[in-house]
């Protein structure tokens, strides 16, 4: 699990990888989602991301580039942000029960100023997401001049465990296009969720 390194002292060893593989669930969401994520990226032309819930954070599990000349590389695999930040984390947070939202907001409040947000702003975004039927929209808070739409993925018990979001440069993602991308996003998430819940 650990290997002695003459420069750094110790580093993670190869058995950690095997331990990680053993920890994967029987139904691997990342593998199940790949075909749908690729299809969404090709249809929209934009960057498509799969993020999973990890405690009070969202973690990027997959990033697929579309074919539009300008791609928004806002996250790389393994990046973590507090739930509620960005369209993916916001979609997950908005899908949670009110009591759980309050617990998450309490935990992440000290980290919000780094995103130029506060607890009330995130709660307002949660409420707007809910009124849009679960479509989260982030216009520039996670990345400057980037607009993203996200939607939560639920497990068999009805808990939000992940989300998919589509990100593009702000002037490309105006209202009419948001509606079009939103429909494609819902279709993608529904397909992933159906396959994951089998």
N, C-alpha and C positions, 0 to 999 in steps of 0.2 A: 504493500500500500504506500510505502514511502521509500524513496531512493536517496542515498547520500550523494550530494552534489558538492564537488570541491569549491565551487564559486559561491553558491547560494546556501550551502549548509544541507538542507533537505528540500526535496520536491516530491510531488505526487508520483507514485509509481504506476505501472501498468495494471495492477490488480484493481485500482480504482475504476478503470474503464469496465472491467468485468462486473464489479459491484453495481455500477450504474446500469448495466444491461439487465442484471438480475432484478433491479428495482423497477424496471419498466412494467407498466400494467399489461395484462393480457391483450387488451385492445389499445394499441398505440395510436393516439390521436394524430400525431404528426404524419405517420405513414398513411393513415386513412385519408387525411385531408389533401395530400399532395396533388392528386389528379385534379380535384376541384379548384385548388389554389392556382394551379397552372392555367386552367381553363378561364378562371376569372381574370388573371393577369393578361392573358391574350385577348379576351373580349374587351376589357376596359383599356388596355394599353398601359396601365399604371402599375405601380408597385403594390403588391399584395403581401400582407403579413399575417401570420398565425401567432397569437400570444396566448400563453397559459397563465393561470393563476398560481402564485406561489406565496402563500401567506397573505401579507398586505401588499404584495407587489404583483406586477405582471412581468412575465419574462418572454422575450422573443424566441419562438421555437422554429420559425421558418420565415424566409424572405424570398419572394419570387418577383423578378423583374418583368415588366410588360414590354411592349414594343414601341411606346412613345419615345421620341428622341431625348426628352428630359425625364429622368427618373429621380425620385426622392428617396435617397438612401438614409432615411431617418433613424433606422434601427438596424443592428446586426444581430445575428443569432447569439443569444446569451445576454443581451442587454436587459437591464431591469429598471423599472420605474414604479413609483407608487400607484396603486389602483386609483383610477380617476384621472390619471394623466394620459393624454393622448386618446384617440378614438377607441383603441382596443381596451385599454384599462378602464376607460369611462363606460364602455358597453358592459363590461363585467360588473363594475360597481353598481350601475343602474339596475342590473338584473337581480341584485341581491335584496334580501328582506330589509326593511327599514332599520331594524335593530342592528343588523350586521353592518349596514352602511354607517351608522353612528359609531360603531366600534372601530371600523376602518378609518373613518375621518379623524377620530381621536388619536389613533396610532400614527397616521401620516401627517398630521398638522404641522409638526416641526420641520418637515421636509418640503412643504408647499412653497415657501418663499423662494426657493431656488428656481421654481417654475413661474414666478410672478403671479402666484395664486394664493388664495386663502380658503379656509374651510367653507365659507358661505358661497364663494364662486364655484367650488366643486359641487356643492349641494344643489345650486341652481342648475348646473350642467346635468346633474343626475335627473332632476325633475324635467328638464327640457327633453332629455333622451327618452324618458318614459312617455311623454306626451307624443313623441314621434314614433311610438310603437317599438321602442328598443333600438332605434338607429341612433348611434352616438355620432355627433359631428364635432370635430376639433378643428378650429380655424386659427392655427398659428401658436397655440400655447405650448405644444410639444416641440414644434420646429417652426422657425420663422418662415413665413410665406408658403406654408404647406397646409392644405386642407385634407382631412381624412374622414372617412365614414367607417364606423365599426358596428358589429353586431355580435352578441354573446352566443356561445355554444353551451348547451346544458347537458349534464350527464343523465343517466336513467332516473335518478332521484329528483331531477328538476333543479339541481344546483348549477349555477354558472361556473364553468371550469376553464373556459377559454373564450377567445373571440377571433374573428377575422376582421381585418380592416384594409381598406384601399386608400392609398395616399397619392396625392398629386400636387403640382404647383397650384397656388391659390387661384390665379386667374383662369385656370383650366376647369376648376371645380365650382362653377357658378351654380345657381339654384336649379336650372333645368337639368344640368348634368348630374347634380346631386340626386335628383329623383330617379334618373336613368340608372346611375351606378347603385343607388339604394335597392332598386328592384333586383339587379343582378347579384348584389351582396346577399340579400335575403334568400334567393334561390340557392346560392352557393352554400350558405350556412345551413339551410334546411337539408340539403343533400348530405353534408358532412355529418350533421347531427343524426340523421336517419341511419347512416352507415355505422356511426359510433355506438348508437344505442341498440343495435341488433344483438 
